[in-house]
Amino acid sequence: MEVQNHALLRPDQGIIARGSLHSVFSIEVNLHHLLPGGNRHVEAKRKYYRRTHKVDPALPEEEEEEEELAAEAEEEEEEELAAEAERKEKQSKSTRNTTRKATRKTKKPEDQEWRRIVKQAQEPTNKEGDEPYSLRKRPMKKALSDVLQGEAEAAAAAKTRRKTERAKREPSNEDSEASPKKGIKTSRRNGGQRNATGFVIAEHGNTLRILTCSHTIDEVYAAGHHDVTVDEVNEFFSFDVHCSHQEVGILNELNGRPINEQVRMKTQASVVAIDSERDLMVLEINKSNIYLAGEQIMCDHPHPRINIAEDDPTELDVCILQGWPAQRMGSLSVGQLSFRRRTYEAITQINEKGYTMKLAEFTKMRGEEGSSGGPALDGLTRCVGVYHGVIGTKEYVVCANDVNVFLNKTGMVRF
């Protein structure tokens, strides 16, 4: 079904066809409730690797969490030691001041003068023999305040050193040749859940197919291991979507109040195609299972498909990213294409997931958490790329050419 309500509008004027709003779905990716264990995404990863590689790998996420907790505990301990040292130093100064005042009160002026005269008489003279000189200072024990100050300085230096070492291990947010950049960092699961955006690419009868990204399930693939199947993905994860018509109804009822997830009526979806090397995935839903908010009424509003452009845009073209971050339906961001097709290795230098797709590079465009999988639209409201994420200071989308190769190979736009 071709899109009829998509007007020909120019994104460089900040305008977009509002018809495409109803083509976009919010997607919740959850680890399947049948998976055992509290940390379900770790269990899913172990299960997958046991099945495919016959090993139980060391999981870097667990090690990273343990290191972070240990570092936080060390920092708290150092702060407590520094505070204790400062308190002791203040107490020591107060004690010394009190002692000096008491000494001044007990000593008589004539006694002090007599002692000064005796001390001066006992001092030896220098080689010329004309003036006395002070005795060389003997090594003295450090005062308590000096010791405490040294401990505080050592603790501060150790804290700075640990922060520097941690910064070296973490990827930099800036483009730097000194430290290699990693790819996008997917958000940690909040109770096993991640959010993404998807959009309709095909419709037949009551069936809708939704294109999105695959890195929301990146626990089950890595460089050299992209043999995960559709059945395994549907076994490990569950996918729920809801449409813009339902969201509009909820917003109208709440009248500006925050949305509670319990009022949403989500529609279960299943994965029908995946290419984890290109970070692409297709979900399928039954339209008869899409309901309006708070009512058992099927959503009979149109969800028009968005056509995929035949080729990538050219440099300096202006495009609009349409995403659905949490609680923010229809979020738009304008960006300008700075480079058509970059390889993943040229961008990240460390390709842990083994991505092979080409990425279009945009400036000024700003996607947020939950926008992954959203369409980048040109002035004809055609999709010129699928949002992958931010790397360094630039935004990247999977090129239209890779999207077309994936859809043609899997036949997802044909029924």
C-alpha positions in Angstrom: 0.0 0.0 0.0 1.5 3.3 -1.0 1.4 6.3 1.3 -1.3 8.7 0.2 -1.1 11.3 2.9 2.6 12.0 2.7 3.0 15.5 1.3 6.1 16.6 -0.5 7.7 18.9 2.1 11.2 20.3 2.6 13.0 19.4 5.7 15.3 22.4 5.4 12.3 24.5 6.3 11.8 22.4 9.5 8.6 20.8 8.1 7.7 17.1 7.8 4.7 15.2 6.6 2.7 14.5 9.7 1.3 11.4 8.1 4.6 9.6 8.8 3.9 10.1 12.5 1.4 7.2 12.4 3.9 5.0 10.6 6.2 4.9 13.6 5.8 2.5 16.5 7.4 2.5 20.0 9.0 -0.9 20.7 9.8 -2.5 24.0 12.3 -5.4 23.9 12.2 -7.6 27.0 14.0 -10.7 27.9 11.6 -13.6 27.9 9.8 -14.3 31.1 10.6 -18.0 30.9 14.3 -17.4 31.2 15.6 -18.4 34.7 17.8 -16.3 36.9 17.6 -12.8 38.2 20.0 -11.3 35.7 18.1 -12.5 32.6 20.2 -11.0 29.8 23.3 -12.6 31.2 21.4 -15.9 31.4 20.3 -15.4 27.8 23.9 -14.8 26.7 25.1 -17.9 28.5 22.4 -20.0 27.1 23.1 -18.9 23.5 26.8 -19.4 23.8 26.4 -22.8 25.4 24.2 -23.9 22.5 26.3 -22.5 19.6 29.9 -22.6 20.9 29.8 -25.2 23.7 31.4 -22.7 26.1 30.4 -20.7 29.1 32.2 -17.4 28.5 33.5 -14.9 31.0 31.0 -12.1 30.7 32.6 -8.6 30.5 29.4 -6.9 31.8 29.7 -8.7 35.1 33.4 -7.9 35.5 32.7 -4.3 34.6 30.0 -4.0 37.2 32.2 -5.5 39.8 35.0 -3.1 39.0 32.7 -0.1 39.1 31.3 -1.2 42.5 34.9 -1.8 43.9 36.0 1.6 42.6 33.0 3.3 44.2 33.8 1.6 47.5 37.4 2.7 47.3 36.4 6.3 46.6 34.0 6.3 49.5 36.7 4.9 51.8 39.2 7.5 50.6 36.7 10.3 51.2 36.1 9.1 54.7 39.9 8.9 55.4 40.4 12.4 54.0 37.6 13.7 56.2 39.0 12.0 59.3 42.5 13.4 58.5 41.1 16.9 58.2 39.2 16.5 61.5 42.3 15.3 63.3 44.3 18.1 61.9 41.8 20.7 63.1 41.8 19.1 66.5 45.6 19.1 66.6 45.8 22.8 65.7 43.2 23.6 68.4 45.2 21.6 71.0 48.5 23.4 70.1 46.9 26.8 70.3 45.4 26.0 73.7 48.9 24.8 74.9 50.6 27.9 73.7 48.1 30.2 75.4 48.5 28.3 78.7 52.3 28.4 78.4 52.3 32.2 77.8 50.2 32.7 80.9 52.4 30.6 83.3 55.9 31.9 82.2 57.1 35.2 83.7 58.6 37.8 81.3 61.9 37.9 83.4 62.3 34.1 83.1 61.9 34.2 79.4 64.5 37.0 79.0 67.0 35.2 81.3 66.7 32.0 79.2 67.3 33.9 76.0 70.5 35.4 77.4 71.8 32.0 78.6 71.0 30.4 75.3 72.8 33.1 73.3 75.8 32.8 75.6 76.0 29.0 75.0 75.9 29.3 71.2 79.3 28.8 69.6 80.7 31.5 67.4 81.5 31.2 63.7 85.0 30.9 62.2 85.5 34.7 62.2 84.6 34.7 65.9 82.6 37.9 65.7 79.0 36.8 65.7 77.2 33.7 67.1 75.4 31.5 64.7 72.4 29.3 65.3 73.1 25.6 65.7 72.3 23.4 62.7 68.8 22.1 62.9 68.6 18.6 64.0 66.2 16.2 62.3 62.9 16.5 64.1 59.9 14.3 64.1 57.1 15.5 61.8 54.3 17.3 63.5 51.0 15.4 63.5 49.4 18.0 61.2 52.2 17.4 58.6 51.5 13.6 58.8 47.8 14.0 58.4 48.3 16.4 55.5 50.6 13.9 53.8 48.0 11.2 54.2 45.3 13.4 52.7 47.5 14.3 49.7 48.4 10.7 49.1 44.7 9.7 49.2 43.8 12.5 46.7 46.7 11.4 44.4 45.5 7.8 44.5 41.9 8.9 43.7 43.1 10.9 40.8 45.3 8.1 39.5 42.3 5.7 39.6 40.1 8.1 37.8 42.7 8.5 35.1 43.1 4.7 34.7 39.3 4.4 34.5 39.1 7.1 31.9 41.7 5.3 29.8 39.6 2.1 29.8 36.3 3.9 28.9 35.6 5.1 25.4 36.0 8.8 24.8 33.0 10.9 23.7 35.3 13.0 21.5 37.0 12.2 18.2 40.6 11.5 19.3 43.4 9.7 17.5 45.2 8.9 20.8 42.5 6.5 22.1 40.6 4.2 19.8 36.8 4.7 19.7 34.3 1.9 20.2 30.9 1.6 18.6 27.7 2.7 20.1 27.1 1.6 23.7 23.7 0.1 24.2 21.9 1.1 27.3 21.8 -1.4 30.2 18.5 -3.1 30.6 16.2 -1.6 33.1 14.7 -4.8 34.6 15.5 -6.6 31.4 13.9 -4.0 29.1 15.2 -1.8 26.3 13.3 0.7 24.1 13.6 1.3 20.4 11.7 2.8 17.5 10.3 1.1 14.4 8.3 2.0 11.3 6.0 0.3 8.9 7.5 -1.0 5.7 4.8 -3.4 4.4 1.1 -4.2 4.9 -1.1 -7.0 3.8 -4.5 -7.6 5.2 -4.2 -7.4 9.0 -0.5 -7.9 8.9 2.0 -5.1 9.4 5.8 -5.4 9.1 7.9 -3.0 11.1 11.6 -2.3 10.4 13.9 -1.5 13.4 17.5 -2.1 14.6 18.9 -5.3 16.0 21.3 -3.9 18.6 18.6 -4.0 21.2 19.3 -7.7 21.4 23.1 -7.5 21.0 23.7 -9.9 23.9 23.3 -12.9 21.5 25.8 -11.9 18.8 29.3 -10.7 18.4 32.1 -10.4 15.8 32.4 -13.7 14.1 29.2 -15.1 15.7 26.2 -13.8 13.7 24.5 -17.2 13.3 21.6 -16.3 15.7 18.3 -17.4 14.2 14.8 -15.9 14.2 13.5 -18.8 16.4 16.3 -18.2 19.0 15.6 -14.5 19.1 11.9 -15.1 19.7 12.8 -17.7 22.4 15.1 -15.4 24.3 13.2 -12.1 23.9 9.6 -10.7 23.7 8.6 -7.7 21.7 5.7 -5.3 22.5 4.7 -2.3 20.4 2.1 0.5 20.6 1.0 3.0 18.1 0.7 6.7 18.0 -3.2 6.7 17.9 -3.2 5.0 21.3 -0.6 7.4 22.6 -2.6 10.5 21.5 -5.6 9.1 23.3 -3.6 8.6 26.5 -2.2 12.1 26.3 -5.6 13.6 25.8 -7.0 11.8 28.8 -4.1 12.6 31.1 -4.1 16.3 30.2 -0.3 16.8 30.6 0.2 14.3 33.5 3.0 11.8 33.2 2.1 8.5 31.5 2.0 5.4 33.6 3.0 2.3 31.7 0.0 0.4 33.0 -2.4 2.4 31.0 -0.8 1.4 27.7 -2.2 -1.6 25.9 0.7 -3.2 24.1 0.6 -5.4 21.1 2.8 -8.5 21.0 5.1 -8.7 17.9 7.5 -11.4 16.7 10.7 -11.3 14.7 10.4 -12.5 11.2 13.8 -11.5 9.8 17.2 -10.4 11.2 20.6 -9.4 9.9 22.7 -8.6 12.9 25.7 -7.8 10.8 23.8 -4.9 9.3 22.0 -4.0 12.6 18.5 -4.6 11.0 15.5 -6.5 12.1 11.9 -6.9 11.0 8.9 -7.4 13.4 5.5 -8.6 12.4 2.2 -7.7 14.2 -1.5 -8.4 13.7 -3.5 -5.1 13.3 -6.5 -6.6 14.9 -4.5 -6.8 18.2 -3.8 -3.0 18.2 -6.3 -1.3 20.6 -7.0 2.2 21.6 -6.1 3.3 25.2 -8.4 2.2 27.9 -10.9 0.6 25.5 -11.3 -2.9 23.9 -11.7 -1.2 20.6 -9.5 -2.1 17.7 -7.4 0.7 16.3 -8.8 1.0 12.7 -6.7 4.1 11.9 -4.3 3.8 9.0 -0.6 3.0 9.6 0.9 3.9 6.2 4.1 2.4 5.1 7.2 4.5 4.6 9.0 3.8 1.3 12.7 3.2 1.3 14.8 5.4 -1.0 16.5 3.6 -3.8 19.9 5.3 -3.1 21.6 7.2 -0.3 21.3 11.0 -0.1 24.1 13.2 -1.3 26.4 15.3 0.9 24.9 18.4 2.6 21.3 17.1 2.1 19.1 17.9 5.0 17.1 15.0 6.6 14.9 14.5 9.6 15.2 11.8 12.2 11.9 10.6 13.6 12.2 8.7 16.9 10.2 7.7 19.9 12.2 8.1 23.1 10.4 7.2 26.3 7.3 9.4 26.9 8.2 11.5 23.8 6.2 10.4 20.8 7.0 12.0 17.5 10.4 13.5 18.5 12.1 15.0 15.4 15.7 16.1 14.9 17.1 17.8 11.8 20.6 16.9 10.5 22.8 17.5 7.5 24.6 14.6 5.7 28.4 15.1 6.0 29.5 11.8 4.5 27.5 9.2 2.5 29.1 5.8 3.4 31.6 5.2 6.1 32.8 1.7 7.1 32.4 0.8 10.7 36.1 0.3 11.3 36.8 3.8 10.0 34.5 5.3 12.6 35.1 3.1 15.7 38.5 1.4 15.2 37.1 -1.3 17.6 34.3 -3.3 16.0 33.3 -5.6 18.8 30.0 -6.7 17.2 31.4 -7.2 13.8 29.1 -4.9 11.9 29.5 -4.8 8.2 27.0 -2.2 7.0 27.9 1.3 5.6 26.9 4.2 7.7 25.7 7.7 6.6 27.2 10.4 8.8 25.1 13.3 10.0 25.9 16.5 11.9 23.5 18.5 14.1 21.1 15.5 14.1 20.5 14.4 17.7 19.0 11.0 18.5 18.2 10.0 22.1 17.9 6.7 23.9 14.9 4.9 22.4 15.4 6.5 18.9 17.4 3.5 17.6 15.6 2.0 14.6 13.8 5.2 13.7 13.7 6.4 10.0 15.8 9.2 8.7 13.5 10.9 6.1 14.2 13.1 3.1 12.0 15.9 1.7 9.8 13.3 0.0 9.3 11.4 3.3 11.3 8.5 2.0 13.5 6.6 4.4 17.2 7.2 3.5 18.5 5.3 6.5 17.7 3.5 9.8 19.1 5.2 12.9 22.1 3.3 14.4 23.3 5.7 17.1 25.8 8.3 18.1 29.6 7.6 17.9 31.9 10.4 19.1 30.2 13.6 18.1 28.4 12.4 15.0 25.1 10.6 14.4 25.0 7.6 12.1 22.3 5.8 10.2 22.4 2.5 8.3 22.6 3.4 4.6 19.5 3.0 2.4 21.6 0.7 0.1 22.1 -1.8 3.0 18.5 -1.5 4.0 17.4 -2.4 0.5 19.8 -5.3 0.2 18.4 -6.7 3.5 14.8 -6.3 2.6 15.2 -7.7 -0.9 17.2 -10.7 0.4 14.6 -11.6 3.0 11.5 -10.6 0.9 10.1 -8.6 3.7 8.4 -6.0 1.5 6.6 -8.7 -0.5 3.8 -11.0 0.7 
